[in-house]
Amino acid sequence: MVSFIAGSRAVVDAFHAAALAHGGTNEGDPGLRPHYGAHFYAGYVRDPDGNKLNAVCYRQDIADA
């Protein structure tokens, strides 16, 4: 799996939506995954070639503050 660090949760959401719009399949909707860390926010996709990708943001969202 290849992971991309995103600067915000909005970037994770945009990455996930763009991947799906270009032939990717959903491997996990964007969202918090507290078992990986209090602010771990990620979305997972599989590209048309079968590679698993994710975008992850470790930053606390303003709504969480």
C-alpha positions in Angstrom: 0.0 0.0 0.0 1.2 3.5 -0.8 0.2 6.3 1.5 0.1 10.0 0.8 0.4 12.6 3.6 -2.4 15.2 3.2 -2.3 18.6 4.7 -6.0 18.6 5.7 -9.0 16.3 6.0 -10.5 18.1 3.0 -7.5 16.9 0.9 -8.1 13.4 2.0 -11.8 13.7 1.0 -10.8 15.2 -2.4 -8.2 12.4 -3.0 -10.8 9.7 -2.3 -13.4 11.3 -4.5 -11.0 11.9 -7.4 -9.8 8.3 -7.2 -13.3 6.9 -7.4 -14.2 9.3 -10.2 -11.2 8.0 -12.2 -12.0 4.2 -12.0 -10.8 3.4 -8.5 -12.8 1.3 -6.0 -13.5 2.2 -2.4 -11.4 0.4 0.2 -12.5 2.5 3.1 -14.4 5.8 3.2 -12.6 8.9 4.5 -12.9 9.1 8.3 -11.2 9.0 11.7 -9.5 5.8 12.7 -8.7 6.4 16.4 -7.1 3.0 16.8 -4.2 4.4 14.7 -4.1 7.8 16.6 -6.5 10.4 18.0 -6.4 12.5 14.8 -5.6 9.8 12.2 -8.0 10.6 9.3 -7.7 8.5 6.1 -9.4 7.3 3.0 -8.5 4.1 1.1 -8.9 3.2 -2.5 -7.7 0.6 -5.0 -6.6 1.9 -8.3 -7.7 0.3 -11.6 -4.4 -1.8 -11.6 -5.3 -3.2 -8.2 -2.8 -1.1 -6.1 -4.1 -0.1 -2.7 -3.6 3.7 -2.0 -4.5 6.0 0.9 -4.3 9.6 1.8 -3.9 10.3 5.5 -4.0 13.5 7.6 -2.6 13.5 11.1 -3.6 17.0 11.9 -6.4 17.9 14.4 -9.4 19.3 12.6 -10.8 22.6 13.9 -14.1 20.8 14.6 -12.2 18.5 17.1 -10.6 21.4 19.0 
